[in-house]
Amino acid sequence: MNFQNFYDQEEWQTIQFGIMWVFRGVAGADGKIDKDEQRALTKVVDSGDKFNNAFVSELFGSMKVNPGQIFRLSINDPRDFKRGLQEVAEILDQKASGADSLLYKKIITAVGIYVANSSGELGEKNISDEELDILSKLSHYLRLSTSEIRQEPNIETIIRIMLG
């Protein structure tokens, strides 16, 4: 099945940008994106097949072809973090299956937490106040309820899958 055929080019790109917007929002919250955060993004994009979900595998596979280009396109996109993620949620809710939509929204949330924790010295608080502020808004923008976030796979499980 080719999921990309169910979306127009702009919709598919918006869904891809979801991870990039979260990455930029969280990694750039402190004013700089460091090497550890960049490596975290690469690890995330490379993890698509680990989720045993055809939609996620195809989506991540399409990003893996040229993540740098997708990142640059997301930077040039006029939508901000909030509006962009709201549009990701809207597209997913309209066109993806409920399970695929929920999983990808949870992956986006997990990416934010993983990236926020990816840098900093041992013993330091890894998540800055600015990053925490961004993370606290994620579930709202993505239309994720607390009960949905707690359902398996939960965020912790998703991060373990990405790292596994």
C-alpha positions as CSV (number, residue, x, y, z in Angstrom):
1,M,0.0,0.0,0.0
2,N,1.3,3.5,-0.9
3,F,0.0,5.8,1.8
4,Q,1.5,8.9,0.1
5,N,-1.1,8.4,-2.7
6,F,-3.9,9.4,-0.3
7,Y,-2.4,12.8,0.3
8,D,-1.6,15.7,-2.0
9,Q,2.0,16.8,-2.1
10,E,1.5,19.7,0.3
11,E,-0.4,17.5,2.9
12,W,2.4,14.9,2.8
13,Q,5.0,17.5,3.2
14,T,3.1,19.1,6.1
15,I,3.1,15.7,7.9
16,Q,6.8,15.3,7.3
17,F,7.4,18.8,8.6
18,G,5.7,17.8,11.9
19,I,8.9,16.2,13.2
20,M,11.0,19.0,11.8
21,W,8.9,21.7,13.5
22,V,9.1,19.9,16.8
23,F,12.9,19.4,16.4
24,R,13.4,23.0,15.6
25,G,11.1,24.2,18.4
26,V,12.7,22.0,21.0
27,A,16.3,22.0,19.9
28,G,16.3,25.7,19.0
29,A,14.5,26.8,22.2
30,D,17.7,27.7,23.8
31,G,18.9,29.6,20.8
32,K,21.2,26.9,19.4
33,I,21.0,23.4,17.9
34,D,23.9,21.3,19.0
35,K,25.5,18.2,17.5
36,D,23.8,15.9,20.1
37,E,20.4,17.2,19.0
38,Q,21.3,16.8,15.3
39,R,22.3,13.2,16.0
40,A,19.0,12.6,17.8
41,L,17.1,13.8,14.8
42,T,19.0,11.4,12.5
43,K,18.4,8.5,14.9
44,V,14.6,9.4,14.8
45,V,14.4,9.6,11.1
46,D,16.3,6.2,10.8
47,S,13.9,4.5,13.2
48,G,10.8,4.3,11.0
49,D,10.9,0.6,10.3
50,K,11.2,-0.2,14.0
51,F,7.6,0.7,14.7
52,N,6.1,-2.2,12.7
53,N,3.6,0.3,11.2
54,A,3.4,0.6,7.4
55,F,2.3,4.3,7.5
56,V,5.1,5.3,9.8
57,S,7.7,3.3,7.8
58,E,6.6,4.9,4.5
59,L,6.6,8.4,6.0
60,F,10.0,8.1,7.7
61,G,11.3,6.4,4.5
62,S,10.3,9.4,2.5
63,M,12.1,11.6,4.9
64,K,15.2,9.5,5.0
65,V,15.8,10.1,1.3
66,N,16.9,13.7,2.0
67,P,16.3,14.8,5.6
68,G,18.4,17.9,5.1
69,Q,16.2,19.1,2.3
70,I,13.0,18.5,4.3
71,F,14.6,20.4,7.2
72,R,15.4,23.4,5.0
73,L,12.0,23.4,3.4
74,S,10.4,23.4,6.9
75,I,12.5,26.4,7.8
76,N,11.3,28.3,4.8
77,D,7.6,27.3,5.4
78,P,5.6,30.3,6.6
79,R,3.7,28.3,9.3
80,D,4.9,28.6,12.8
81,F,5.2,25.7,15.2
82,K,1.7,26.0,16.6
83,R,-0.1,26.4,13.3
84,G,2.0,23.8,11.6
85,L,1.3,21.1,14.2
86,Q,-2.4,22.0,14.3
87,E,-2.4,21.4,10.5
88,V,-0.5,18.1,10.9
89,A,-3.2,17.0,13.4
90,E,-6.0,18.1,11.1
91,I,-4.6,16.2,8.1
92,L,-4.0,13.1,10.1
93,D,-7.5,13.2,11.7
94,Q,-9.1,13.5,8.2
95,K,-7.0,11.1,6.2
96,A,-5.1,8.6,8.3
97,S,-6.6,5.7,10.2
98,G,-7.2,6.4,13.8
99,A,-4.4,4.1,14.9
100,D,-1.9,5.6,12.4
101,S,-2.9,9.2,13.3
102,L,-2.5,8.5,17.0
103,L,0.8,6.7,16.7
104,Y,2.4,9.5,14.6
105,K,1.2,12.2,16.9
106,K,2.7,10.3,19.8
107,I,5.9,9.8,17.9
108,I,6.1,13.6,17.2
109,T,5.6,14.1,21.0
110,A,8.3,11.5,21.8
111,V,10.7,13.2,19.4
112,G,10.3,16.4,21.3
113,I,11.1,14.8,24.6
114,Y,14.0,12.7,23.1
115,V,15.6,15.7,21.5
116,A,15.2,17.8,24.6
117,N,17.0,15.2,26.6
118,S,19.7,14.5,24.0
119,S,22.1,17.3,25.0
120,G,23.6,18.7,28.2
121,E,26.3,17.5,30.6
122,L,25.8,14.5,32.8
123,G,24.2,15.6,36.0
124,E,22.8,18.7,34.4
125,K,19.1,19.3,34.0
126,N,18.8,18.3,30.3
127,I,15.4,19.9,29.6
128,S,15.6,23.7,29.7
129,D,12.6,25.8,30.8
130,E,12.2,27.0,27.2
131,E,12.1,23.4,26.0
132,L,9.7,22.5,28.7
133,D,7.4,25.3,27.6
134,I,7.4,24.0,24.0
135,L,6.9,20.4,25.1
136,S,3.9,21.3,27.3
137,K,2.1,22.7,24.3
138,L,2.7,19.7,22.0
139,S,-0.2,17.6,23.0
140,H,-2.6,20.5,22.8
141,Y,-1.5,21.4,19.2
142,L,-1.6,17.8,18.1
143,R,-5.0,17.2,19.8
144,L,-3.7,14.4,22.0
145,S,-5.6,13.7,25.2
146,T,-3.8,12.6,28.4
147,S,-5.5,9.2,28.1
148,E,-4.3,8.8,24.5
149,I,-0.7,9.6,25.6
150,R,-0.8,7.0,28.3
151,Q,-2.1,4.2,26.0
152,E,0.5,1.7,24.8
153,P,2.7,2.4,23.1
154,N,3.2,5.3,25.5
155,I,5.9,8.0,25.0
156,E,8.5,6.1,27.0
157,T,7.9,2.9,24.9
158,I,8.1,5.0,21.7
159,I,11.5,6.4,22.7
160,R,12.8,2.9,23.6
161,I,11.7,1.8,20.1
162,M,13.5,4.7,18.4
163,L,16.6,3.9,20.3
164,G,16.4,0.1,19.9
